[in-house]
């Protein structure tokens, strides 16, 4: 198991253990991280698992798909350059210690 750090809108940090192959959304849900709602259960159809990835980590991820890019237009918070849907990010060793921000709703 490896760890990922979720930064809540309050600034509080939660370090969570995760297994390779799970999505960042699944890790957040397993650890009851507030702000990750995942209404569509990871089908990239609701944008309720919006996160902002730190830039260094974002550069290591697979490129954003056209569908994910379109869905990010429907988030309840401000979209930023490294915004992603956490359901579309598979956790692996590259993400060990990654800082993942859960943005505040507008």
Steps between C-alpha positions, in 0.01 A plus 500: 500500500607856435369835616327796346430832673160663460478870580150598609350844424567593866873439446494185714710218355402134502759238420337185367635160408419376153553191289630510148227463241234682700390841383577805712120530542476145640778573749322819609170316546661212690650756739184716530673808362244783499433674169527192279138411433531278191132493408569298184728247677796574277339512157627855431140616463446738792817702584435458875850359553684808373850545642798721426829314463829664592678606177800267539271200540263614225789485251546127578137404437348370181363787290145610572244349264263714297204365699662576838593846374138564402367372835727736693290787362221384735685510834357695792837665563737705291684295241877541504777393259568174688135416575409136445224255581641275772311203355718522190835487681631152574719488808854364460847558643537825306232644729671403827480808721308700237306798627144505370287804579126478535383844389233698683164536332414844367 
